[in-house]
Amino acid sequence: MADPVVLALAVPLCPLAAFALTWLLARGRPAAGAALSLPAIALSFVLSAVMLWGQVQAPGAIQADIPWMPAGRLSISMGILLNPLSALMMVIVTGVSLLVQIYSLGYMRGDPGFARFFSYLSLFSFSMLTLVLADNFILLYMAWELVGLCSYLLIGFWYEKPEAARAAKKAFVVTRVGDLGFLVGILMLSLLAGTFDFAGVARFIGAGSVPQGQVTLVVLLLFCGAVGKSGQFPLHVWLPDAMEGPTPVSALIHSATMVAAGVFMVARLYGIFQESADALRVVAGLGAFTAVFAAAIALAQDDIKRILAYSTISQLGYMMLALGVGGYGAGLFHLTTHAAFKTLLFLGAGSVIHAAGTNDIRQMGGLARRMPVTTVTFAVAVLAIAGIFPLSGFWSKDEILEAVRAGGHPVLYMVALGTVFLTAVYMSRLFFMAFTGASRGEGAHESPAIMTVPLLILAVLAAGLGMLGSPWVGRGIHGLLDPAAPRPVLNMGILVLSNGLAAAGILLALVLFGGRAGARAAHARKAGPLYSLLANKFYIDELYLLLIRALFFSLTTAVAWFDRHIVDGTVNLVGGASKMGGALLRRTLSGKIQGYALIITCGALAALAILLAAGLGLFGAWLTGPGILGPGGAGR
Amino acid sequence: MRFPFLTAIYCLPLLAVLIIFCFPARCRVAIRMVALVSSVAALAMTVLLFFWYDRVAGGLQFVEKVPWVSTLGISYFVGVNGINVILLLLTGIIITAGVLASWEVAHRQKEFFILLLTLTTGVFGVFMSWNLFLFFLFYEVAVLPMYLLIGIWGTGRKEYAAMKLTLYLMAGSALILAGILGLYFAAGQRSFDLDLLEKAAYDPVFQRVFFPILFVGFGILAALWPFHTWSPDGHASAPTAVSMLHAGVLMKLGAYGCLLVPMTLLPDGARFWLPMVALLSVVNIVYGSLGATAQKDLKYIVAYSSVSHMGIVMLGLSSMNGTGIGGAVLQMFSHGIMTGLFFALVGMIYGRTHTRMVDEQGGLASRIPVLAAFFVLTGLTSLGLPGLSGFPAELAVFIGAFRAYPVVTVVCTTGIVITAFYVLRLLQRLFFGVRRNTNGAAFGDAKSAFGDAKSAFGDANTVEFIALALLMLFILAVGLYPMPFVRVIGSAVAPIAARLGGM
């Protein structure tokens, strides 16, 4: 058995090598891009699975560092920390990457940027795996920014589309607002804890020598980064726009892996987060709000990918809620199941878009007969996300509900239950509008096997992954993540309640949207102002745009004006004054001898007067004293 | 006698100047080959210097010291510490790339290279002088050719810009000269040698009076707010290679001067005034990035971005601790190469589209993918993306500065969001979206130049590619593994920080 550190390092480095080789060797040969990228990620997946198996057998942390840059007393290192959490994430990331890459072989076929696409996917895998393995704040931040870059490059993959270019920029800038807080938090830690190592910081803060207020501040600052990355309110605005990217990208980056990085970060730093109960309350509250807020918006969207994007935001809110109320295992369990069913939903949506040629679910309909595999797998995913027993979403969602209830947060509990209902409604609405009813897309057909096989694999996972958290497989995923976790039990009360709510939601959607197409529009009209409020996403984008225009752009204009007219104006004034002074003095050089003689005489008299005064000792003290230059300064 | 390694470095461009003098102007190929060979040789020597410098021992190495005008304390005294090593390397890189970027200069090519290499001689000299007189001599050699280079080969309001820049820098020189004389007389050692002046115990009041004189004198060259307005006009008007050298190296010369003279020699003055400098650097960073957001001309955008990034250097210097000052020096190196790339790319794009206005171009990525890729990487460096050189430099500055001025530093970090905004918006407008130039609409003079055939302009040629790749190599090297650079810098910064009392 090889050294686990070497194996762990190989997991991110394989895709990195694929990325580098693609750019060095595969220029102009599209197939070579995929030929390098796929084996690399497959190897990473196998290695990750080995690593996870090792952790299941014998949980324990493995850490290894190399110094990267000294910074005074601090030392910044590149290091990995392999523990059950990171092993689990590695498997999720490489697994989803592998399936998405296989799917992309079909989806991106014939695209002029085929090799570039696969190289970016490899770069993303590398960055994301580094993020997962990082053992210190600096490396985490670096990987954090790099996945942001990959997201930027892939959202803007079709850069000739102006919307794609704009969405890419928006994603980067909005997440960077959150990263600013993250960075300031890291700077504070550098001062408080004197180390960037996760374990070191946790030990230091756990020792209790840092005032509680400062701990809360640091934790909330770090959390800002998670809010941006995981699309939590109020920084959620970039994620729906990110859907301009190719659909496999949306599946990989903007649903299963990168956007879950915020949740992962909170979990990775859970020991630090737990030191501040106030901060955890903020995490829970913001998560719950985001969950219901995004689910409400999803009700009134018509773009299939945007519905899924808001759904992702909502589900990430669930995970944050779980972590905030102390449901560490529940949050990560939901992260795992969500990765399966949301990837499936996105890849299914890609298959639908491929077939129907549109993103608008109002233009679709009756696809079920034409695309049986896509329809069945999509239905599994819809039932899973709605939380129907015994699919995967049920198990993880119910655990979250249980954690919220047990944590004693009645309001959050109600919000979470309400979200269960809303989730069922908007997902069923999407399903019924796209797949049932009158057939519209005449040319629609099932996607090729290279795309449907990943769908089938994911469908199996979306259905079955929940077993990991069921009472029938021992302690399952919880035993891995938290050795002290009790064996899960089935809470029948919550089971009935949540399934009842979900079923009610599905029925409501069936009544409203299952019928003829004409009825749907009528319902929309009837809903009136509430509908338009939701359809316009609570006007938050407009509000931000207004603020940016009113505050930021007027500020830049003001600065430009100030610089040009006041600062530079002063400079030009000095220049102009010298010129004018010169012009005035030039008059003295009149060429008239009499004038010169007069000036010479006056000058001579003045000099004489000064000498006389000096002789009389009027300036004595000034000339002979130490002077402004100090002792020895003006000497001789 | 040992081989005078340092003297040889600055003699290489000087030698090239003399050789080019002897060529008739029509030998265009020979002239640029001489320029290239000399700058590549100088670059090779600075690279060797980087590897040969003993970073464990630290201190002044490769010293050559010959008495010159002994009665006045003027000696020919050159040597290098870790900071000098880095800045000489930077100069070698930028001049090599600059010569390559000037490959196609047609107008009075001979004189152009003579002046460019004269300027380089001066810059090399400044970065190794340890006698203040010699330092000032080289400094003026570096500053003066700039006037002619902008005035003759520039574009736009070039006479105005050249005059403004030169007068502004001369004002700085006047302050520096006054300051140097003050240091010389107040030390009372009859010597301009820096190692002797360092030992002089200056009166605290003297330090407080002379620190701002010297700091502002050098700070002008580093675009310290509010003395920065020469820079946008100057850069916008200067030809490509001159912008590269100017923003890449000369602005660093100002920051280096601040570090070498007032901060090292006048520690009491530094402790008194540097918090003020920290405040000014906030203005530099935030105001510079806001200014860059408002600009529409590529060169002005890059120039204001330089003002902003030099603010990070100033912030690092003002931190008074080893981390911050070391970060500032790394940022000098990083920004020098990055801005060299920026100006080279702007020149190359201008050479193709014949406009520098952002609004008049678009969708260039599909026409010039290689240039676009380099531009994107450079932009990412400027917004501090990890893996590229801007990140470790800015990180070190922020860590160091946060220790000294937490609130000020937090305000400064907002600059990185604004930078991300204007850089990405620039990339979006310039390279992505619809190809706005191919249909040739609404272009004025530029229309005929590239409105018709796709063959009107192509992607980077070999010479351009080598120039860009050379610069990018170092951006990646520092970004991926900053350790060797930080070690070299750290060996020189630690004693300065110790004098200032920082950690």
Contacts between the chains, C-beta under 8 A, distances in Angstrom:
chain1	res1	chain2	res2	distance
A	67	B	483	6.8
A	68	B	481	7.2
A	68	B	482	7.2
A	68	B	483	6.4
A	69	B	392	5.5
A	69	B	395	8.0
A	69	B	396	7.2
A	69	B	482	4.8
A	69	B	483	5.9
A	69	B	486	5.3
A	70	B	483	7.8
A	70	B	486	6.1
A	70	B	487	7.7
A	70	B	490	6.7
A	71	B	323	4.7
A	71	B	326	8.0
A	71	B	327	7.8
A	71	B	395	7.6
A	71	B	396	5.4
A	71	B	399	5.1
A	71	B	400	7.4
A	72	B	321	6.3
A	72	B	322	5.4
A	72	B	323	3.8
A	72	B	399	7.4
A	72	B	400	6.8
A	72	B	403	7.9
A	72	B	503	6.0
A	73	B	503	6.8
A	74	B	323	7.5
A	74	B	399	6.9
A	76	B	395	7.8
A	138	B	395	7.2
A	141	B	386	7.3
A	142	B	386	3.5
A	142	B	387	7.1
A	142	B	391	7.1
A	143	B	386	7.7
A	145	B	385	5.8
A	145	B	386	5.0
A	145	B	391	7.8
A	146	B	385	7.5
A	146	B	386	6.0
A	146	B	387	6.5
A	149	B	380	6.8
A	149	B	385	6.0
A	152	B	424	7.6
A	156	B	432	6.3
A	159	B	365	5.7
A	159	B	431	7.2
A	159	B	432	4.1
A	159	B	433	7.4
A	160	B	363	6.4
A	160	B	365	8.0
A	160	B	366	6.5
A	160	B	432	7.1
A	160	B	433	6.8
A	160	B	434	6.9
A	160	B	435	7.5
A	161	B	433	7.8
A	162	B	432	7.5
A	162	B	433	4.2
A	162	B	434	6.3
A	164	B	432	7.7
A	165	B	428	4.6
A	165	B	432	3.5
A	165	B	433	5.1
A	166	B	428	6.6
A	168	B	424	7.8
A	168	B	428	7.6
A	168	B	432	8.0
A	169	B	424	4.3
A	169	B	425	6.3
A	169	B	427	7.7
A	169	B	428	5.2
A	172	B	420	6.3
A	172	B	424	5.7
A	173	B	417	7.0
A	173	B	420	5.4
A	173	B	421	5.1
A	173	B	424	6.3
A	176	B	416	7.2
A	176	B	417	5.3
A	176	B	420	4.8
A	177	B	417	5.8
A	180	B	413	5.9
A	180	B	414	6.8
A	180	B	416	6.9
A	180	B	417	5.5
A	183	B	398	7.4
A	183	B	413	5.9
A	183	B	416	7.6
A	184	B	410	5.5
A	184	B	413	6.1
A	187	B	398	5.9
A	187	B	399	6.4
A	187	B	402	4.3
A	187	B	406	7.8
A	187	B	409	6.8
A	187	B	410	7.8
A	187	B	413	7.8
A	188	B	402	7.6
A	188	B	406	7.9
A	190	B	399	5.1
A	190	B	402	6.7
A	190	B	403	7.8
A	191	B	402	6.1
A	191	B	403	5.9
A	191	B	406	7.3
A	552	B	293	8.0
A	553	B	293	8.0
A	555	B	290	6.0
A	556	B	290	4.8
A	556	B	291	7.4
A	556	B	293	4.3
A	556	B	294	4.0
A	557	B	294	5.7
A	559	B	287	5.7
A	559	B	290	4.3
A	559	B	291	5.2
A	559	B	294	6.4
A	560	B	290	7.9
A	560	B	291	5.8
A	560	B	294	3.7
A	560	B	295	7.0
A	563	B	229	6.8
A	563	B	287	7.6
A	563	B	291	5.6
A	567	B	226	5.0
A	567	B	228	7.9
A	567	B	229	5.6
A	568	B	229	4.1
A	568	B	233	8.0
A	570	B	226	8.0
A	571	B	164	7.2
A	571	B	168	7.4
A	571	B	229	5.5
A	571	B	230	7.7
A	575	B	164	7.3
A	575	B	167	7.1
A	628	B	209	7.6
A	629	B	182	6.9
A	629	B	185	6.1
A	629	B	186	5.8
A	629	B	206	7.2
A	630	B	186	5.9
A	630	B	203	4.7
A	630	B	205	7.4
A	630	B	206	5.1
A	631	B	203	7.7
A	632	B	185	7.7
A	632	B	186	7.3
A	632	B	188	4.1
A	633	B	182	7.8
A	633	B	185	5.3
A	633	B	186	4.9
A	633	B	188	7.6
A	633	B	206	7.6
A	634	B	185	7.4
A	635	B	185	7.9
A	635	B	188	7.6
